[in-house]
Amino acid sequence: MTTSPYSDLVSGAIRKARWRLLPMLIVMYIMSILDRVNVGFAKNALQIDTGISNSAFALGAGIFFVSYAIFEVPSNVILSRVGPRIWLCRIMVTWGLVASAMMFATSEISFYVLRFLLGIAEAGFYPGVLLTLTYWFPAKVRAQANGILLFGFAGALVIGGPVSGALLDMHGIGGLKGWEWMFLIEGAMAVVVGIVAFFVIVDRPHAAPWLTRPQQDALQAVLDQEAAEKSVDSPQTVMQTLRNPKVMFFAVNFFIVQIAAYGLIFYLPSQVAQILGQKIGLMVGFVTSIPWVLALFVVYFVTRWSDRHHEWRRITVATLYTIFGVCVCLSAHGSPIFAIAVLSIGASTYLSGTPIFYAFLSERLSGLGIATGIALVNSIGNLGGFVAPSLRTYVEQHHGGSAAGLYTLGSAALLAALMLACMPKGWRKVAAAPVRAAARPDAALKTMAPRRT
């Protein structure tokens, strides 16, 4: 058992924040992922009922990420000014309404428009949550916090398969098609969760009624000292961040790995259905959830290990992305059991790498730079979600079928891993703030100006 690097006051505040904030953020994240990837479950039925072609579906699935990317940075800048409580809940309610409206996607044009609007509505949610975690969790425990949040991603894909499959099986009830029920109900759930979250989310430690005054001051002191020490090398304005080569390196790297990730996630239900020789429904939904069940356990242990050895995060993420890429390639061969097994390992390593990746990035940014940097990396990275469906469809149609598509996705993950492994030496330094702030929390408290009550 490891000893906490923080004082009892800070450690107590962190424990409370984990239990008070993270469960709600996880539920919100579950809803965002459900409403983002449920289009993959609706694919076959939607195409049969509307006549949308494979290429049109790929474009519509990916166009979400274009609008998402355009509005990502402005959204996070607004969040940094108005606070997470108002802005995250506004995002949830808005995207829930648009997600329900997806039931009216009856033609290629309406499909494109609604997917584009969904991207606008959801823009800023995930980077906004990551930014919120920097307001609450010091760098030494941030990968764990990010990893716990990723339970929402894995959890959405665990329950998303069976839930979406069951809703699709409601075809004909009330005169609605199964995919119409799925979009309507899952979107409405997001609206309800967004309203509830408004009464749960707290912007900063000093606004938390469930922390004692000493805990508020101690935790904020550590966070402020970390930000002050990182500010020496961190871009401090939006334009400085947009021009920063380190931030752009991370953005390009994340873009490449997201091509592999979303190329797999969007088509995983169809791939599993092909492996099993069944249509997409409840059974395929259960099997599709298997990779994400394993990922829940792997993410927990890997992120804890990473926080204990945070100076090795570069190699850790590169290794995880390497395993991910190899597994995606291997899933093109072998028996159904083998394919599901390697997809499970690949999903686990991808999800484990993502929270460590963002912890690695946030250690190099502070102030407005961290709000802009996280949003920029996420927005450019998620353009990989726009490229992935069309790229995979093109490769499969013109260069050798599904195996060629999987090889392409796996190669993207391997390229991202190589970039991280070969990161310029001067960019690898980890901020010293976590160590010094942890060692002298009382000294940090003394440097704070008295708060007005």
Buried (B, 14 or more C-beta within 10 A) or exposed (E): EEEBBBBEBBBBBBEBBBEBBBBBBBBBBBBBBBBBBBBBBBBBBBBEBBEBEEBBBBBBBBBBBBBBBBBBBBBBBBBBEEBBBBBBBBBBBBBBBBBBBBBBBBEBEBBBBBBBBBBBBBBBBBBBBBBBBBBBBBBBBBBBBBBBBBBBBBBBBBBBBBBBBBBBBBBEEEEBBBBBBBBBBBBBBBBEBBEBBBEBBBBBBEEBEEBEEBBBBBBBBBBBBBBBBBBEEBBBEBEBBBEBEBBBBBBBBBBBBBBBBBBBBBBBBBBBBBBBEEEBBBBBBBBBBBBBBBBBEBBBEBBBBBBEEBEBBBBBBBBBBBBBBBBBBBBBEEEEEEBBBBBBBBBBBBBBBBBBBBBBBBBBBBBBBBBBBBBBBBBBBBBBBBBBBBBBBBBBEEEEEBBBBBBBBBBBBBBBBBBBBEBEEEEEEBBEBBBBBBEBBEEBBEEEEEEEE
